[in-house]
Amino acid sequence: MKSRLWWGVLGWVIWSLSGCLADGLRATESGLVESRLLMRGTVDISGDGRLLGWSIPHFETASKAVREEVEQAIAGWRFKPLPGDIKKGRWFMALWLAGPKAGSEPRPAGLAGVSFSRIGLADIFQSGQAGPSFAYPHRMIRDQVEGRVKVLVEIGPTGRVLHADAVQVNLFRQAATFEMRRWRRLFARAAVDGLRHYRFASLLQVGQADSEKVLLVVPVDFFLDRDGAARASQECQKPYGIWLSYIPGPMAKPAWVPAALINEMGVAIEPDVPRVIDLRVRLLDPPRGLAGMDFPDG
């Protein structure tokens, strides 16, 4: 009897370990690592949706392959007509390029994301007030794990946070699937907790007095310095204009977001840059892959 019990326990242990090993192999073999290059600038748009001009600071310092990819993408842009009686305007632009595929030429694989906003994130944070504070999860410091959480925030007229949810957690370290899920949960909780209790500027202060609410995408970075010090901030710490590789997390669909806006907002959420979502400015014919975002259930 004891012998059977011993073999039963041993079998259960082997089965459990094989499951963990399979999870680890799935994470390793899935090829999920992505590379992105962020570029920021402005676009001038006419009332009927024509592109009047664009500018990206330090664009001339980018590689020839990157410049050609950006110029080719922007050349075909045409926007939906601007709402109301707006004859023309200037919007902030965030543009992501996809990294080259393994074994291919060292040039971008195309446009991965683009969004436009009329208000900069600096305008929505209280002037002269300390920004949100975030607690770097102790387990993540111990395990030397870094990550970036994209938090979707809805603020009311007075600047109070009405809703806040993590819509994606990207990691800069690969591990078994179950371990990465745990890391994502811890990072998401820390990012949301830090923003939920922060008071933003009122909509009157940022020229949005006629709005009932404003939607923000706030990337929260959790990075470790070379000396091991942990830093958590809503300011993007990774250098601008540098290829960044990470393991993307699944997109989460906040229950409070109207279903009709999910596809439109998916495009705006894609770039990892802090900004106010402005759905008034949209490409008439988005590049393939930017027409919407897949929000899996669960």
N, C-alpha and C positions, 0 to 999 in steps of 0.2 A: 504494500500500500504506500509506504514511504517512498519507494522507488518510483512509483507512478506519479506521485505528487511532485517529486523532485524533477522528473522529466517534463511534467506539465508546466511547472514554473520556468524551467529552462526554455521550453518551447515558446512561452509567452514573452520572455525576455528577448529571444532571438527575433520573434515576429515584430516586437516593438522597435528594436534596433534597426531592423530592415526597413520599417516604415520611415523612421527618421532619416536613414541613409537615402531612401528613395526621394524624400523631400529635398534633401541636400543636392542630390543629383539633378532633380528637376530644376532647381534654382540655378544650378551651374550650366546645365545644357540648354536652357531656354533661350539663351542669346538675347537677354533683355536689356543689356547695357546700351544706352543711347548717348550720343554726343550732340551737343547743341552749341551754337555761337549766337550770343545776344548782341543786337545792335539797336541803338535808340536814336531817335531823331524827330523830325516834324514833317508833316505834309500840309500843303495848301490845296484846298478843294473849292471848286466853284459851286454855286447853288444847284446847278443841274448835274453835279456829280463828276465833273471833269477834274483831272489831276493837274493843278497849275504849277506845282513844283514840290521838291522835297529836299531835305538836308539831313545828313548824318555826320555828327562831329567826328573828326579824325578818320573819315572814310578813306582818305588817301593812304593811310598806314596799313590798311587791310591788304591781304594777299590779292594778286590779280584774279585768282579763281573765285574768291569771295566777292570782289567788286563786280565781276562779270555776272555772277549768279544774282546778286541784288539788283543790278541794273536791268537785267533781263526780266526779273519778276515784276519790278515796279513799272517798267515800260508798258505793260499790258493792263495796268490797274484802271478801273473805272468804278465810281461809287454810285450808290443809290442817291437820288436827289435829296438834298438837305431839307429837313422839315421846316415848315413855316416860311417866313420871308427872308431866311438867311441867304444872302447873295454869294458869300464866300467866307471861308474861315480857315484857321490854322489849328491842327490837332497834333497832340503828342503821338508818336508812333513807337511801338515796340515790335521788333522783328527778330524771329529766331530762324536760323538756318540749321538744317539737319546735317550731321557729320557724314563723312564718306563711309560707304559700306566696306566691310572687311575685304581686303584683297583688291579693292578698286582704286582708281586714281585718287590722289590726295586733293580732291575738290569736293565742295558741298554736294549733298545728294538732293538738294532742293529746299524749298521753303517749308518750315515745320510749323510756323505759327506767326500770326500778326494781329495786333489790336490797336485801337485808336481811342484816345480820351481827350476831353477838353480841359480837364482839371488835373493838375499834377498831385501826387500823393502828399507832397510837402504842404500843400494848401489845406488839406483836410485834417492834418495833425495840429493840435493846439500850439500856437506860437508862444515860445518862451516856456513851454511846459515840457517836462521830461517825457520821453516816449514810453510806450508800453514796456513793461519788464517781464522777462520770461525766465523760468527756472529750468536750467539744463538738467534733464533727468539724470540722477546719479548713476543709474545702471548704464546709461549711454556713455558717460564719462569713463566709467570703469572698463567698459568694453571698447573704448576708443571708436565710437560710432558717430558719424556726422550725417546730417540730413537737412532737407529743406521742405517746409510745410507750406502749402498754398491754402490760405484761409479765406473763405468767402464771408464777408461781413456786410450786414445791412444796418445802416444807422438812420435814426429819425431826425426830425427838424432841429432838435436841441443838441445833437451830437451823441446822444445815448445809443449804445449798441442794442439793436432789437434782436438780431440773430447773428450767430457766428458758428461756422462749421468748417472743418478741414475737408477740402475736396480732393487733395492729393498729397502724398508724402513720398518724396524722392530720396533715395538713400545713396550714400557714396561708399558703401561697402556691401559686398555680397556674402550671403550666408545661406543656411538652410531656410526653406520657405517659412516654417513655423517661427523661426527666430526673427526673420525680417518682418513678419506680421506683428510680432510683439514690439519690435523697435518702432514700427510705424504708429502703433497705438499710443505708445509713450510720448513720442514726439508730437503727435496730433493733440493729445490732451494738454501738453505744456503750452503749445502755441495758442490754442483756443482759450485756455484759462487766462493767458496774458492779455489777450485782446478784448475778451468779454467784459472786463472791468475798466477798460480805458474810456475816457470821455473825449470824443473827437470834437473838432470845431463845428459850430452850428452851420446849417445849410445856408443861413443868411450871410455868414462870414465868407463863404466860398462862392457867393453869387448864385446859389441854387434855392433861393427863398420860395420859388414856386413849386418846388418838389416836396413830396411827402416823405421821401426816403432816397438814399443813395447807396449803391452797391459798390463795394471795394474788393479788390483782390490784394491781399497782403501776404507776400512770401516771408516766412519767418525762418531765418537761417540758424542752424546749430552747428558751429564749427569749432575745431580745436586748434589753438595756436601751436607753433613748433615747440614751445616750452611746456605744452600740455595744458595751458589755461583754456577753460571752456568759455565760449562766447555765444550768446543767443541774442538775436536782434532782428528787427524788421527791416534793417538796412541790408541790402545784398552785399555779402562780403567777398564773393568770388569776383575776380577782375572782369571788367567790361571788355568785350572784344577778344576774349580768350575762350578756346574750346573747352567745354565742361562735360565730363562724362559722369553718368550716374545710372542707377537702376530705378526706372520710373515705377511709381505705385499706381494701383488702379484708381480710376476716378470715382468719387462718391457723389451721389445725388442728394443734396439737402432737401428734406421734406417740405420746407417752407418756400422753396423756389417754385413759382408757377410753371406747370408743365409746358405751357406754350413758349416759355423762354429758354428751356433747357438747351435746345439745339443752337439757338443764337448765342447763348452765354458760353457754350462750350468753346467757341472760337475765341472769345475774349479771355477765357480763363487760361488758355494754353501757355502763353509766354510767362516765364517766371520773373515777372517784374512787378513792383508795387504800383498800382494805379487804380483810378476810378473807372469802373466799367461804363462805357458810353455806347449804347446800342444805336444811337442815331446815325453814326457813321459806319457804313458797312460796304464791303466790296460787292459790286453788282454780280461779278462772276468770280467767286473765290477760287484760288488754285485748288487742284485736286487734293483732298485730304483736309481741307480747312472749312468745308461746308457745314460741319457740325462735329460734336464730340460724343463719343460713345460713353454713356454712363451705365456701366453694368449694374444690375440689381444686387442688393446685398452689401 
